[in-house]
Amino acid sequence: VRTMEALSAEAPRLPAAFPPPPPQPLPSRLNSRGVYKGFLESLRGVRDPDEPDRAVAAMFEQLPSREELPLYYDIIEVPVDLRTIEVRIVRGLYRTIAQFAMDVELMLLNARVFNEAGSEIYGDAVLLLKHFRKALRKARKAST
């Protein structure tokens, strides 16, 4: 975890991967709780290529508390984890796949902003992002 001074010095120079690209319109058939849950389970099923027994998304299930990691909440303005996303699915708070995708992308962006490039969680965020975007493209093609 980086110090607050290091993060402040780096803040204006975010990597070229930021911000995430705007979501592309997706067919309305993809706007359902079942589809969102399917994407979520797909993310939870991603395994580390070097350690197949390790679920890559495990660190994204639940954020640390403010007491455990106050610096995270000082830096990350909109914290989100997989459980938060799942609750939003169950409550029907996502009206479109774009809203759902924005939360997933935000979660993974937060991990890349807070953690150093080269760290395991940063790498996990990159791997999950690639998996998620590939799944979105595949779903888009299948529904057209």
DSSP file (Angstrom, degrees, kcal/mol; ACC not computed):
  #  RESIDUE AA STRUCTURE BP1 BP2  ACC     N-H-->O    O-->H-N    N-H-->O    O-->H-N    TCO  KAPPA ALPHA  PHI   PSI    X-CA   Y-CA   Z-CA
    1    1 A V              0   0    0      0, 0.0   114,-0.1     0, 0.0     2,-0.1   0.000 360.0 360.0 360.0 133.2    0.0    0.0    0.0
    2    2 A R        -     0   0    0    112,-0.7     2,-0.1     1,-0.1     0, 0.0  -0.417 360.0-106.6 -81.4 156.1    1.4    3.4   -1.0
    3    3 A T     >  -     0   0    0     -2,-0.1     4,-2.2     1,-0.1     5,-0.2  -0.372  28.3-112.3 -76.3 161.4    1.7    6.3    1.4
    4    4 A M  H  > S+     0   0    0      1,-0.2     4,-2.5     2,-0.2     5,-0.2   0.874 118.1  54.0 -61.9 -38.1   -0.6    9.3    1.1
    5    5 A E  H  > S+     0   0    0      2,-0.2     4,-2.2     1,-0.2    -1,-0.2   0.917 108.7  48.1 -63.1 -43.4    2.3   11.5    0.0
    6    6 A A  H  > S+     0   0    0      1,-0.2     4,-1.6     2,-0.2    -2,-0.2   0.908 112.8  48.4 -64.6 -41.4    3.2    9.1   -2.8
    7    7 A L  H  X S+     0   0    0     -4,-2.2     4,-1.7     2,-0.2    -1,-0.2   0.897 110.1  51.5 -66.3 -39.5   -0.4    8.9   -3.9
    8    8 A S  H  < S+     0   0    0     -4,-2.5    -1,-0.2     1,-0.2    -2,-0.2   0.902 110.1  49.5 -63.6 -40.4   -0.8   12.7   -3.9
    9    9 A A  H  < S+     0   0    0     -4,-2.2    -1,-0.2     1,-0.2    -2,-0.2   0.832 116.5  42.5 -66.7 -31.7    2.3   13.1   -6.0
   10   10 A E  H >< S+     0   0    0     -4,-1.6     3,-2.0    -5,-0.2    -1,-0.2   0.690  88.2  93.5 -87.1 -20.3    1.0   10.5   -8.5
   11   11 A A  T 3< S+     0   0    0     -4,-1.7     3,-0.5     1,-0.3    -1,-0.2   0.816  83.7  48.7 -49.8 -45.6   -2.6   11.7   -8.6
   12   12 A P  T 3  S+     0   0    0      0, 0.0     2,-0.5     0, 0.0    -1,-0.3   0.726 108.3  58.1 -70.2 -16.2   -2.4   14.0  -11.6
   13   13 A R  S <  S+     0   0    0     -3,-2.0    -2,-0.1    -4,-0.1     3,-0.1  -0.499  71.4 170.7-113.1  62.5   -0.5   11.4  -13.7
   14   14 A L        -     0   0    0     -2,-0.5    -3,-0.0    -3,-0.5    99,-0.0  -0.409  44.3 -91.2 -69.0 148.5   -2.9    8.4  -13.8
   15   15 A P    >   -     0   0    0      0, 0.0     3,-2.1     0, 0.0    -1,-0.1  -0.125  36.9-106.0 -57.7 158.1   -2.0    5.6  -16.1
   16   16 A A  T 3  S+     0   0    0      1,-0.3    -2,-0.1    -3,-0.1    -3,-0.0   0.687 114.2  75.1 -60.4 -19.0   -3.3    5.7  -19.7
   17   17 A A  T 3  S+     0   0    0      3,-0.0    -1,-0.3     4,-0.0    -3,-0.0   0.569  81.3 122.4 -71.6  -6.6   -5.8    2.9  -18.8
   18   18 A F    <   +     0   0    0     -3,-2.1    -4,-0.0     2,-0.1    91,-0.0  -0.796  53.2  29.8-106.3 150.0   -7.8    5.5  -16.9
   19   19 A P  S    S-     0   0    0      0, 0.0     0, 0.0     0, 0.0     0, 0.0   0.775  91.4-116.3 -75.3 168.8  -10.7    6.3  -17.1
   20   20 A P        -     0   0    0      0, 0.0    -2,-0.1     0, 0.0    -3,-0.0  -0.312  40.2 -93.4 -64.6 153.0  -12.4    3.3  -18.4
   21   21 A P        -     0   0    0      0, 0.0     3,-0.1     0, 0.0    -4,-0.0  -0.311  49.7 -93.1 -64.1 150.7  -14.0    3.6  -21.8
   22   22 A P        -     0   0    0      0, 0.0     2,-0.0     0, 0.0     0, 0.0  -0.380  50.5 -99.1 -63.4 142.8  -17.6    4.6  -21.9
   23   23 A P        -     0   0    0      0, 0.0    75,-0.1     0, 0.0     3,-0.1  -0.362  35.1-129.1 -64.1 139.9  -19.9    1.6  -22.0
   24   24 A Q        -     0   0    0      1,-0.1     0, 0.0    -3,-0.1     0, 0.0  -0.614  35.8 -89.9 -85.3 149.3  -21.2    0.8  -25.5
   25   25 A P        -     0   0    0      0, 0.0    -1,-0.1     0, 0.0     3,-0.0  -0.320  46.2-159.9 -58.7 138.2  -25.0    0.3  -25.9
   26   26 A L        -     0   0    0     -3,-0.1    71,-0.1     1,-0.1    72,-0.1  -0.899  28.5 -88.5-119.6 150.4  -26.0   -3.3  -25.3
   27   27 A P    >   -     0   0    0      0, 0.0     3,-2.1     0, 0.0     4,-0.1  -0.217  35.7-119.4 -56.4 146.0  -29.2   -5.0  -26.4
   28   28 A S  G >  S+     0   0    0      1,-0.3     3,-2.2     2,-0.2    69,-0.0   0.737 107.9  75.2 -61.5 -23.2  -32.1   -4.7  -24.0
   29   29 A R  G 3  S+     0   0    0      1,-0.3    -1,-0.3   114,-0.2     6,-0.1   0.736  90.1  59.3 -61.4 -19.7  -32.2   -8.5  -23.7
   30   30 A L  G <  S+     0   0    0     -3,-2.1     2,-1.4     1,-0.2    -1,-0.3   0.483  80.8  94.3 -86.6  -1.7  -29.1   -8.2  -21.5
   31   31 A N    <   +     0   0    0     -3,-2.2     2,-0.3    -4,-0.1    -1,-0.2  -0.586  61.6 103.8 -93.6  75.6  -30.9   -6.0  -19.0
   32   32 A S  S  > S-     0   0    0     -2,-1.4     4,-2.2     1,-0.1     3,-0.2  -0.994  76.6-118.0-151.4 154.3  -32.0   -8.5  -16.4
   33   33 A R  H  > S+     0   0    0     -2,-0.3     4,-2.9     1,-0.2     5,-0.2   0.879 114.0  56.3 -58.0 -40.1  -31.0   -9.7  -13.0
   34   34 A G  H  > S+     0   0    0      1,-0.2     4,-2.0     2,-0.2    -1,-0.2   0.894 107.8  47.7 -61.2 -40.4  -30.2  -13.2  -14.3
   35   35 A V  H  > S+     0   0    0     -3,-0.2     4,-2.1     2,-0.2    -1,-0.2   0.928 112.4  48.9 -66.2 -44.8  -27.8  -11.8  -16.8
   36   36 A Y  H  X S+     0   0    0     -4,-2.2     4,-2.4     1,-0.2    -2,-0.2   0.921 111.4  49.6 -61.5 -44.0  -26.1   -9.6  -14.2
   37   37 A K  H  X S+     0   0    0     -4,-2.9     4,-2.7     1,-0.2    -1,-0.2   0.878 108.0  54.9 -63.0 -36.4  -25.8  -12.5  -11.8
   38   38 A G  H  X S+     0   0    0     -4,-2.0     4,-2.0    -5,-0.2    -1,-0.2   0.912 108.6  47.3 -62.2 -43.2  -24.3  -14.6  -14.6
   39   39 A F  H  X S+     0   0    0     -4,-2.1     4,-2.2     2,-0.2    -2,-0.2   0.913 111.9  51.3 -62.9 -42.1  -21.6  -12.0  -15.1
   40   40 A L  H  X S+     0   0    0     -4,-2.4     4,-2.3     1,-0.2    -2,-0.2   0.925 111.1  46.6 -62.3 -45.4  -21.0  -11.9  -11.4
   41   41 A E  H  X S+     0   0    0     -4,-2.7     4,-1.2     1,-0.2    -1,-0.2   0.856 109.0  56.2 -65.9 -34.0  -20.6  -15.6  -11.1
   42   42 A S  H  < S+     0   0    0     -4,-2.0     4,-0.4    -5,-0.2     3,-0.3   0.918 108.1  47.6 -62.1 -43.5  -18.4  -15.6  -14.2
   43   43 A L  H >< S+     0   0    0     -4,-2.2     3,-1.4     1,-0.2    14,-0.4   0.915 109.9  52.7 -62.9 -42.7  -16.1  -13.1  -12.4
   44   44 A R  H 3< S+     0   0    0     -4,-2.3    -1,-0.2     1,-0.3    -2,-0.2   0.745 105.3  57.1 -65.8 -21.7  -16.1  -15.2   -9.2
   45   45 A G  T 3< S+     0   0    0     -4,-1.2    -1,-0.3    -3,-0.3     2,-0.2   0.527  76.9 116.1 -87.1  -6.2  -15.1  -18.2  -11.3
   46   46 A V    <   -     0   0    0     -3,-1.4    10,-2.0    -4,-0.4    11,-0.5  -0.460  50.3-160.4 -68.0 131.0  -11.9  -16.7  -12.7
   47   47 A R  B     -A   55   0A   0      8,-0.2     8,-0.2    -2,-0.2     6,-0.1  -0.820  25.5-102.4-112.6 151.7   -8.8  -18.5  -11.6
   48   48 A D        -     0   0    0      6,-1.9     6,-0.2     3,-0.8     3,-0.2  -0.572  26.5-140.0 -69.1 126.4   -5.2  -17.4  -11.4
   49   49 A P  S    S+     0   0    0      0, 0.0    -1,-0.1     0, 0.0    -2,-0.0   0.816 103.9  42.6 -60.9 -28.5   -3.4  -19.0  -14.4
   50   50 A D  S    S+     0   0    0      1,-0.3    -2,-0.0     2,-0.0    -3,-0.0   0.719 126.5  31.8 -88.5 -23.2   -0.3  -19.7  -12.2
   51   51 A E    >   -     0   0    0     -3,-0.2     3,-2.7     3,-0.1    -3,-0.8  -0.719  69.1-175.8-133.2  81.7   -2.4  -20.9   -9.2
   52   52 A P  T 3  S+     0   0    0      0, 0.0    -1,-0.1     0, 0.0    -2,-0.0   0.672  81.5  60.4 -58.4 -18.2   -5.5  -22.6  -10.5
   53   53 A D  T 3  S+     0   0    0     -6,-0.1     2,-0.6     2,-0.1    -6,-0.0   0.590  87.2  91.5 -83.0  -9.3   -6.9  -23.2   -7.0
   54   54 A R  S <  S-     0   0    0     -3,-2.7    -6,-1.9    -6,-0.2     2,-0.7  -0.776  71.3-142.7 -95.0 119.7   -6.9  -19.4   -6.3
   55   55 A A  B >   -A   47   0A   0     -2,-0.6     3,-1.5    -8,-0.2     4,-0.3  -0.702   8.8-153.2 -77.3 116.0  -10.1  -17.5   -7.1
   56   56 A V  G >  S+     0   0    0    -10,-2.0     3,-0.6    -2,-0.7    -1,-0.2   0.833  90.8  55.2 -61.6 -34.7   -8.9  -14.2   -8.4
   57   57 A A  G >  S+     0   0    0    -11,-0.5     3,-2.0   -14,-0.4     4,-0.4   0.521  78.2  96.9 -79.8  -4.5  -12.1  -12.3   -7.3
   58   58 A A  G X  S+     0   0    0     -3,-1.5     3,-1.3     1,-0.3     4,-0.4   0.867  81.2  52.9 -55.7 -39.6  -11.8  -13.4   -3.7
   59   59 A M  G <  S+     0   0    0     -3,-0.6    -1,-0.3    -4,-0.3    -2,-0.1   0.625 106.6  55.5 -71.3 -10.9  -10.1  -10.1   -2.6
   60   60 A F  G <  S+     0   0    0     -3,-2.0    22,-3.1     1,-0.1    23,-0.3   0.427  81.9  89.0-100.6  -0.9  -13.0   -8.2   -4.3
   61   61 A E  S <  S+     0   0    0     -3,-1.3    22,-2.0    -4,-0.4     2,-0.4   0.943 101.8   6.6 -62.7 -50.0  -15.8   -9.9   -2.3
   62   62 A Q  S    S-     0   0    0     -4,-0.4    -1,-0.2    20,-0.1     3,-0.1  -0.992  75.1-126.0-142.4 130.1  -15.8   -7.5    0.6
   63   63 A L        -     0   0    0     -2,-0.4     3,-0.1    -3,-0.2     2,-0.1  -0.320  36.3-101.8 -66.6 152.0  -14.0   -4.3    1.2
   64   64 A P        -     0   0    0      0, 0.0    -1,-0.1     0, 0.0     2,-0.0  -0.407  46.9-100.1 -67.1 155.8  -11.9   -3.8    4.3
   65   65 A S     >  -     0   0    0      1,-0.1     4,-2.3    -3,-0.1     8,-0.1  -0.271  27.4-108.8 -73.1 164.3  -13.6   -1.7    7.0
   66   66 A R  T  4 S+     0   0    0      1,-0.2     7,-0.1     2,-0.2    -1,-0.1   0.838 122.3  53.0 -60.2 -32.5  -12.8    1.9    7.5
   67   67 A E  T  4 S+     0   0    0      1,-0.2    -1,-0.2     2,-0.2     0, 0.0   0.885 110.4  46.3 -70.9 -38.6  -11.1    0.9   10.8
   68   68 A E  T  4 S+     0   0    0      1,-0.2    -2,-0.2     2,-0.1    -1,-0.2   0.873 134.8   9.4 -71.1 -37.8   -8.9   -1.8    9.0
   69   69 A L    >X  +     0   0    0     -4,-2.3     3,-0.9     1,-0.1     4,-0.9  -0.520  64.8 164.6-146.3  70.4   -7.8    0.5    6.2
   70   70 A P  H 3> S+     0   0    0      0, 0.0     4,-1.3     0, 0.0     3,-0.3   0.820  75.6  65.0 -62.1 -30.9   -8.8    4.1    6.6
   71   71 A L  H 3> S+     0   0    0      1,-0.2     4,-1.7     2,-0.2     5,-0.2   0.866  95.1  59.3 -60.0 -36.1   -6.4    5.3    3.9
   72   72 A Y  H <> S+     0   0    0     -3,-0.9     4,-3.2     1,-0.2    -1,-0.2   0.921 106.8  46.0 -57.6 -44.6   -8.4    3.4    1.3
   73   73 A Y  H  < S+     0   0    0     -4,-0.9    -1,-0.2    -3,-0.3    -2,-0.2   0.702 108.6  56.5 -76.3 -19.7  -11.5    5.5    2.2
   74   74 A D  H  < S+     0   0    0     -4,-1.3    -1,-0.2    -3,-0.2    -2,-0.2   0.819 119.5  31.3 -73.7 -31.7   -9.5    8.7    2.1
   75   75 A I  H  < S+     0   0    0     -4,-1.7     2,-0.7    -3,-0.2    -2,-0.2   0.866 109.8  65.6 -94.9 -43.5   -8.4    8.0   -1.4
   76   76 A I     <  -     0   0    0     -4,-3.2    -1,-0.1    -5,-0.2    34,-0.0  -0.746  58.7-170.5 -91.4 115.7  -11.3    6.1   -3.0
   77   77 A E  S    S+     0   0    0     -2,-0.7    -1,-0.2     1,-0.3    -4,-0.0   0.847  80.7  30.4 -75.2 -35.1  -14.4    8.3   -3.3
   78   78 A V  S    S-     0   0    0     28,-0.1    -1,-0.3     2,-0.0    32,-0.1  -0.738  78.3-165.5-128.5  83.0  -16.9    5.5   -4.3
   79   79 A P        +     0   0    0      0, 0.0     2,-0.3     0, 0.0    28,-0.1  -0.428  14.3 170.5 -68.9 141.7  -15.9    2.2   -2.8
   80   80 A V        -     0   0    0     -2,-0.1     2,-0.3    26,-0.1    30,-0.1  -0.987   9.3-179.6-151.4 143.4  -17.6   -0.8   -4.2
   81   81 A D     >  -     0   0    0     -2,-0.3     4,-2.1   -20,-0.1   -20,-0.2  -0.800  46.2 -92.3-134.5 177.2  -17.2   -4.6   -3.9
   82   82 A L  H  > S+     0   0    0    -22,-3.1     4,-2.6    -2,-0.3   -21,-0.2   0.861 122.9  54.1 -63.7 -35.8  -18.8   -7.7   -5.3
   83   83 A R  H  > S+     0   0    0    -22,-2.0     4,-2.5   -23,-0.3    -1,-0.2   0.905 107.6  50.3 -66.0 -39.5  -21.2   -8.0   -2.4
   84   84 A T  H  > S+     0   0    0    -23,-0.3     4,-2.2     2,-0.2    -2,-0.2   0.927 111.8  48.2 -61.5 -44.7  -22.4   -4.5   -2.9
   85   85 A I  H  X S+     0   0    0     -4,-2.1     4,-2.0     1,-0.2    -2,-0.2   0.914 111.0  51.0 -62.2 -42.9  -23.0   -5.2   -6.6
   86   86 A E  H  X S+     0   0    0     -4,-2.6     4,-2.5     1,-0.2    -2,-0.2   0.907 109.0  50.3 -63.0 -41.7  -24.8   -8.4   -5.7
   87   87 A V  H  X S+     0   0    0     -4,-2.5     4,-2.4     1,-0.2    -1,-0.2   0.904 109.3  52.1 -62.0 -41.0  -27.1   -6.6   -3.3
   88   88 A R  H  <>S+     0   0    0     -4,-2.2     5,-2.8     2,-0.2     6,-0.6   0.862 109.5  50.1 -64.8 -35.0  -27.8   -4.0   -6.0
   89   89 A I  H ><5S+     0   0    0     -4,-2.0     3,-1.4     3,-0.2    -2,-0.2   0.960 111.3  47.7 -64.8 -50.6  -28.8   -6.8   -8.4
   90   90 A V  H 3<5S+     0   0    0     -4,-2.5    -2,-0.2     1,-0.3    -1,-0.2   0.874 112.3  49.4 -59.7 -39.2  -31.1   -8.5   -5.9
   91   91 A R  T 3<5S-     0   0    0     -4,-2.4    -1,-0.3    -5,-0.2    -2,-0.2   0.503 112.5-120.2 -80.1  -3.4  -32.8   -5.2   -5.1
   92   92 A G  T < 5 +     0   0    0     -3,-1.4    -3,-0.2    -4,-0.3    -2,-0.1   0.819  65.8 142.1  72.2  30.5  -33.2   -4.4   -8.7
   93   93 A L      < +     0   0    0     -5,-2.8     2,-0.7    -6,-0.2    -4,-0.2   0.645  48.8  80.3 -82.2 -14.5  -31.2   -1.2   -8.6
   94   94 A Y        +     0   0    0     -6,-0.6     3,-0.1     1,-0.2   -58,-0.1  -0.840  50.2 175.8 -93.8 117.7  -29.6   -1.8  -12.0
   95   95 A R        +     0   0    0     -2,-0.7     2,-0.3     1,-0.1    -1,-0.2   0.684  69.7  26.8 -90.6 -21.2  -32.0   -0.7  -14.8
   96   96 A T  S  > S-     0   0    0      1,-0.1     4,-1.7   -66,-0.0     3,-0.3  -0.949  76.5-118.5-139.0 158.7  -29.4   -1.4  -17.6
   97   97 A I  H  > S+     0   0    0     -2,-0.3     4,-3.1     1,-0.2     5,-0.2   0.814 114.4  62.9 -63.0 -30.4  -26.4   -3.5  -18.2
   98   98 A A  H  > S+     0   0    0      2,-0.2     4,-2.2     1,-0.2    -1,-0.2   0.899 101.8  49.1 -63.3 -40.3  -24.4   -0.3  -18.6
   99   99 A Q  H  > S+     0   0    0     -3,-0.3     4,-1.6     2,-0.2    -1,-0.2   0.930 113.6  46.5 -63.7 -44.9  -25.2    0.7  -15.0
  100  100 A F  H  X S+     0   0    0     -4,-1.7     4,-2.0     1,-0.2     3,-0.2   0.933 112.4  50.1 -60.8 -47.0  -24.1   -2.8  -13.8
  101  101 A A  H  X S+     0   0    0     -4,-3.1     4,-2.9     1,-0.2     5,-0.2   0.859 105.6  57.2 -62.4 -36.3  -20.9   -2.7  -16.0
  102  102 A M  H  X S+     0   0    0     -4,-2.2     4,-2.3     1,-0.2    -1,-0.2   0.893 107.0  48.2 -63.7 -38.8  -20.0    0.8  -14.6
  103  103 A D  H  X S+     0   0    0     -4,-1.6     4,-2.5    -3,-0.2    -2,-0.2   0.917 112.4  48.0 -67.5 -42.3  -20.0   -0.6  -11.0
  104  104 A V  H  X S+     0   0    0     -4,-2.0     4,-2.0     1,-0.2    -2,-0.2   0.948 114.6  46.2 -61.7 -47.2  -17.9   -3.6  -12.0
  105  105 A E  H  X S+     0   0    0     -4,-2.9     4,-2.4     1,-0.2    -2,-0.2   0.880 111.3  52.6 -63.8 -37.7  -15.4   -1.3  -13.9
  106  106 A L  H  X S+     0   0    0     -4,-2.3     4,-3.0    -5,-0.2    -1,-0.2   0.920 107.1  52.2 -63.5 -43.7  -15.4    1.1  -10.9
  107  107 A M  H  X S+     0   0    0     -4,-2.5     4,-1.6     1,-0.2    -1,-0.2   0.916 113.8  43.5 -56.8 -44.7  -14.6   -1.7   -8.5
  108  108 A L  H  X S+     0   0    0     -4,-2.0     4,-1.5     2,-0.2    -1,-0.2   0.833 112.6  52.2 -74.8 -32.5  -11.6   -2.7  -10.7
  109  109 A L  H  X S+     0   0    0     -4,-2.4     4,-2.5     2,-0.2     5,-0.2   0.922 106.4  54.4 -65.0 -44.9  -10.5    0.8  -11.3
  110  110 A N  H  X S+     0   0    0     -4,-3.0     4,-2.5     1,-0.2     5,-0.3   0.901 107.3  50.9 -55.5 -42.5  -10.5    1.5   -7.5
  111  111 A A  H  X S+     0   0    0     -4,-1.6     4,-2.0     1,-0.2    -1,-0.2   0.881 111.9  46.8 -64.6 -37.8   -8.2   -1.5   -7.0
  112  112 A R  H  < S+     0   0    0     -4,-1.5    -1,-0.2     2,-0.2    -2,-0.2   0.830 113.3  48.7 -75.2 -31.2   -5.8   -0.2   -9.7
  113  113 A V  H  < S+     0   0    0     -4,-2.5    -2,-0.2     1,-0.1    -1,-0.2   0.927 117.9  39.0 -71.1 -44.7   -5.8    3.3   -8.2
  114  114 A F  H  < S+     0   0    0     -4,-2.5  -112,-0.7    -5,-0.2     2,-0.2   0.863 111.2  60.2 -77.5 -36.3   -5.2    2.2   -4.7
  115  115 A N  S  < S-     0   0    0     -4,-2.0     2,-0.1    -5,-0.3     3,-0.1  -0.629  89.0-103.5 -98.9 152.5   -2.7   -0.6   -5.2
  116  116 A E    >   -     0   0    0     -2,-0.2     3,-2.1     1,-0.1     6,-0.3  -0.424  39.2-102.2 -72.0 142.6    0.7   -0.4   -6.8
  117  117 A A  T 3  S+     0   0    0      1,-0.3    -1,-0.1    -2,-0.1     3,-0.1  -0.423 112.4  34.3 -58.3 136.6    1.2   -1.7  -10.4
  118  118 A G  T 3  S+     0   0    0      1,-0.4    -1,-0.3    -2,-0.1     2,-0.1   0.201  89.9 121.1  97.5 -15.8    2.8   -5.1  -10.1
  119  119 A S  S <> S-     0   0    0     -3,-2.1     4,-2.4     1,-0.1    -1,-0.4  -0.416  75.2-113.3 -76.5 159.7    1.0   -6.0   -6.8
  120  120 A E  H  > S+     0   0    0      1,-0.2     4,-2.6     2,-0.2     5,-0.2   0.915 115.7  48.0 -60.0 -45.1   -1.1   -9.2   -6.8
  121  121 A I  H  > S+     0   0    0      2,-0.2     4,-2.3     1,-0.2    -1,-0.2   0.867 110.3  52.0 -68.9 -34.2   -4.4   -7.3   -6.4
  122  122 A Y  H  > S+     0   0    0     -6,-0.3     4,-2.1     2,-0.2    -1,-0.2   0.946 112.2  46.5 -62.4 -47.8   -3.6   -4.9   -9.1
  123  123 A G  H  X S+     0   0    0     -4,-2.4     4,-2.5     1,-0.2    -2,-0.2   0.875 110.6  52.9 -61.8 -38.4   -2.8   -7.8  -11.4
  124  124 A D  H  X S+     0   0    0     -4,-2.6     4,-2.8     2,-0.2    -1,-0.2   0.902 107.5  51.7 -63.7 -40.8   -6.0   -9.5  -10.3
  125  125 A A  H  X S+     0   0    0     -4,-2.3     4,-2.3     2,-0.2    -2,-0.2   0.908 110.6  48.2 -62.4 -41.7   -8.0   -6.3  -11.2
  126  126 A V  H  X S+     0   0    0     -4,-2.1     4,-2.3     2,-0.2    -2,-0.2   0.926 112.7  48.3 -64.1 -44.9   -6.4   -6.3  -14.7
  127  127 A L  H  X S+     0   0    0     -4,-2.5     4,-2.3     1,-0.2    -2,-0.2   0.920 113.1  47.3 -62.3 -44.8   -7.2  -10.0  -15.2
  128  128 A L  H  X S+     0   0    0     -4,-2.8     4,-3.0     2,-0.2    -1,-0.2   0.884 110.2  53.1 -64.9 -38.8  -10.8   -9.5  -14.1
  129  129 A L  H  X S+     0   0    0     -4,-2.3     4,-2.7    -5,-0.2     5,-0.3   0.928 109.9  47.4 -62.9 -44.8  -11.3   -6.5  -16.2
  130  130 A K  H  X S+     0   0    0     -4,-2.3     4,-2.1     1,-0.2    -2,-0.2   0.927 114.1  47.6 -61.1 -44.7  -10.1   -8.4  -19.3
  131  131 A H  H  X S+     0   0    0     -4,-2.3     4,-2.4     2,-0.2    -2,-0.2   0.927 113.1  48.3 -61.8 -45.8  -12.4  -11.3  -18.5
  132  132 A F  H  X S+     0   0    0     -4,-3.0     4,-2.4     1,-0.2    -2,-0.2   0.924 112.4  47.0 -63.8 -46.4  -15.4   -9.0  -17.9
  133  133 A R  H  X S+     0   0    0     -4,-2.7     4,-2.3     1,-0.2    -1,-0.2   0.880 112.1  50.9 -65.5 -37.2  -14.9   -7.0  -21.1
  134  134 A K  H  X S+     0   0    0     -4,-2.1     4,-2.4    -5,-0.3    -1,-0.2   0.916 110.2  49.8 -64.4 -42.4  -14.5  -10.2  -23.1
  135  135 A A  H  X S+     0   0    0     -4,-2.4     4,-2.5     2,-0.2    -2,-0.2   0.885 110.1  51.1 -63.7 -39.2  -17.7  -11.6  -21.5
  136  136 A L  H  X S+     0   0    0     -4,-2.4     4,-2.6     2,-0.2    -2,-0.2   0.928 110.6  48.2 -63.3 -44.8  -19.6   -8.4  -22.4
  137  137 A R  H  X S+     0   0    0     -4,-2.3     4,-2.4     1,-0.2    -2,-0.2   0.920 112.5  49.1 -60.8 -43.2  -18.4   -8.5  -26.0
  138  138 A K  H  X S+     0   0    0     -4,-2.4     4,-2.4     1,-0.2    -1,-0.2   0.912 112.2  47.9 -63.5 -42.9  -19.4  -12.2  -26.2
  139  139 A A  H  X S+     0   0    0     -4,-2.5     4,-1.5     2,-0.2    -1,-0.2   0.888 110.3  52.6 -65.6 -38.8  -22.9  -11.4  -24.8
  140  140 A R  H  < S+     0   0    0     -4,-2.6     4,-0.4     1,-0.2     3,-0.2   0.934 112.0  45.0 -62.0 -46.1  -23.3   -8.5  -27.1
  141  141 A K  H >< S+     0   0    0     -4,-2.4     3,-1.0     1,-0.2    -2,-0.2   0.898 112.1  52.2 -64.9 -40.8  -22.5  -10.7  -30.2
  142  142 A A  H 3< S+     0   0    0     -4,-2.4    -1,-0.2     1,-0.2    -2,-0.2   0.770 110.3  48.6 -68.1 -25.5  -24.8  -13.6  -28.9
  143  143 A S  T 3<        0   0    0     -4,-1.5    -1,-0.2    -3,-0.2    -2,-0.2   0.424 360.0 360.0 -98.8   2.5  -27.8  -11.3  -28.4
  144  144 A T    <         0   0    0     -3,-1.0    -1,-0.2    -4,-0.4    -2,-0.1   0.457 360.0 360.0-100.4 360.0  -27.7   -9.5  -31.8
